[in-house]
Amino acid sequence: MSQPAIEPGLALAEALDPVLFCRNRLGFEPDEWQARFLRSESPQVIMCCGRQTGKSTVVAALSTHGAIYHPGSLCILIAPSQRQSRELTIKISDFLGRLEPAPVMEEKNKLSLMLSSGSRIVALPGDNPKFIRGFSAPRLVIEDESAFVADETHAALTPMLAASPGGRRLLLSTPNLRTGHFHDIWTGSVGGNWERYKIKSSECPRISKAWLEERKAEDPLHYAREYEAEFSSAEDSLFGNLDKLVSYEFEPFIL
């Protein structure tokens, strides 16, 4: 059975507004910060976010919108490992599968997607800059878990955009140590104009406050980094790991 045609005015509105596209076509209601991000036109965006705040979901939605409405476009997905970048591809594939009528796919696997319009989405590992050479003029370069991607890999991404004046760079991550490209860009210690989003897990309406309090009680330093989006010092990480090796359950020794 053929799918009903989309009313032209609504189709144009969805093409112009990714938020409307998410609501109507993907069944995804963006949070307030996600809506701001989806409507942003900033060429460089960095997100410092706690776990499960929806950062990967919202960039997957934006990538889906771009693949549909910008024929022939290229989206590059980078993560610390091939497995992690593949997970983002799976999210995009899931969103594409929700569309009615479904887009015609020329290629579909866990590492790359290609629509009949020529739009491509390619997932690459971020642990070796040699693997990301050979791509040019992407419309989107997405660096997932950017704080854990090698600095050399991040540097190798920049030349891709030289022939793509409208290309955008999106960095998203939970924070790590107070060093490396993600930290330096976030704090402004390196040049460039970046639009910034900081979202704590406690600000996400889908995460239980009681559950977060339990995680905080278990390991405050880990909680601050993973859920409150705070960078750690090398000393915090060292002493936090040493503390886990110490047992405080012993009988007192009395002479």
LINRANOR-V433175 format. One record per backbone hydrogen bond with DSSP energy under -1.0 kcal/mol. NH is the residue of the N-H (numbers start at 1). CO is the residue of the C=O. E is the energy in kcal/mol with one decimal. If there is no record, write none. Layout:
nh: (NH | NH)
co: (CO | CO)
e: (E | E)
//
This chain:
nh: (11 | 12 | 13 | 14 | 15 | 16 | 17 | 21 | 22 | 23 | 24 | 25 | 26 | 28 | 35 | 36 | 37 | 38 | 39 | 40 | 45 | 46 | 47 | 48 | 49 | 50 | 51 | 58 | 59 | 60 | 61 | 62 | 63 | 64 | 65 | 66 | 67 | 68 | 69 | 70 | 73 | 75 | 76 | 77 | 78 | 79 | 85 | 86 | 87 | 88 | 89 | 90 | 91 | 92 | 93 | 94 | 95 | 96 | 97 | 98 | 99 | 106 | 107 | 109 | 113 | 114 | 115 | 116 | 118 | 120 | 121 | 122 | 123 | 124 | 126 | 131 | 132 | 137 | 139 | 140 | 141 | 142 | 143 | 144 | 145 | 146 | 148 | 149 | 154 | 155 | 156 | 157 | 160 | 161 | 162 | 164 | 167 | 168 | 169 | 170 | 171 | 172 | 173 | 178 | 179 | 184 | 185 | 186 | 187 | 189 | 190 | 195 | 197 | 199 | 201 | 203 | 204 | 207 | 212 | 213 | 214 | 215 | 216 | 217 | 218 | 219 | 223 | 224 | 225 | 226 | 227 | 228 | 230 | 232 | 237 | 238 | 239 | 240 | 241 | 242 | 243 | 244 | 245 | 246 | 250)
co: (7 | 8 | 9 | 10 | 11 | 12 | 13 | 17 | 18 | 19 | 20 | 21 | 21 | 22 | 31 | 32 | 33 | 34 | 35 | 37 | 169 | 195 | 171 | 197 | 173 | 199 | 226 | 54 | 55 | 56 | 57 | 58 | 59 | 60 | 61 | 62 | 63 | 64 | 65 | 66 | 70 | 120 | 140 | 122 | 142 | 124 | 81 | 82 | 83 | 84 | 85 | 86 | 87 | 88 | 89 | 90 | 91 | 92 | 93 | 95 | 96 | 114 | 114 | 112 | 121 | 107 | 119 | 104 | 115 | 73 | 113 | 75 | 111 | 77 | 79 | 128 | 129 | 160 | 74 | 74 | 168 | 76 | 170 | 78 | 172 | 172 | 145 | 146 | 150 | 151 | 152 | 154 | 157 | 158 | 159 | 161 | 164 | 139 | 43 | 141 | 45 | 143 | 47 | 232 | 177 | 180 | 181 | 182 | 183 | 184 | 184 | 44 | 46 | 48 | 227 | 200 | 201 | 204 | 208 | 209 | 210 | 211 | 212 | 213 | 214 | 215 | 219 | 220 | 221 | 222 | 223 | 223 | 224 | 176 | 233 | 234 | 235 | 236 | 237 | 238 | 239 | 240 | 242 | 243 | 248)
e: (-2.6 | -2.3 | -2.0 | -2.5 | -1.8 | -1.8 | -1.8 | -1.9 | -2.4 | -2.2 | -2.8 | -2.6 | -1.1 | -2.4 | -2.4 | -1.8 | -2.2 | -2.7 | -1.6 | -1.2 | -2.5 | -2.8 | -2.9 | -2.9 | -2.4 | -2.7 | -2.4 | -2.0 | -1.7 | -2.0 | -2.0 | -2.1 | -2.4 | -2.1 | -2.3 | -2.4 | -2.4 | -1.8 | -2.4 | -1.6 | -1.7 | -2.3 | -2.7 | -3.0 | -3.2 | -1.0 | -2.0 | -2.2 | -1.5 | -1.1 | -1.5 | -2.2 | -1.7 | -2.0 | -2.7 | -2.2 | -2.0 | -2.6 | -1.8 | -1.2 | -1.0 | -2.9 | -1.8 | -2.1 | -2.4 | -2.7 | -2.5 | -2.7 | -2.2 | -3.0 | -2.6 | -2.6 | -3.1 | -3.1 | -2.3 | -1.7 | -1.2 | -1.9 | -2.6 | -1.7 | -2.1 | -3.1 | -3.1 | -3.3 | -1.0 | -2.0 | -2.1 | -1.3 | -2.2 | -2.3 | -1.5 | -1.0 | -1.1 | -1.6 | -1.5 | -1.7 | -2.2 | -1.9 | -2.9 | -2.8 | -2.9 | -2.3 | -1.9 | -1.4 | -1.8 | -2.5 | -2.6 | -2.4 | -2.5 | -1.7 | -1.0 | -2.8 | -1.9 | -1.4 | -3.3 | -1.6 | -1.5 | -1.5 | -1.9 | -2.2 | -1.7 | -1.8 | -2.4 | -2.0 | -1.7 | -1.7 | -2.6 | -2.3 | -1.6 | -2.9 | -2.5 | -1.3 | -2.2 | -2.6 | -1.9 | -2.3 | -2.8 | -2.2 | -1.9 | -2.3 | -2.3 | -1.0 | -1.1 | -1.0 | -1.0)
//
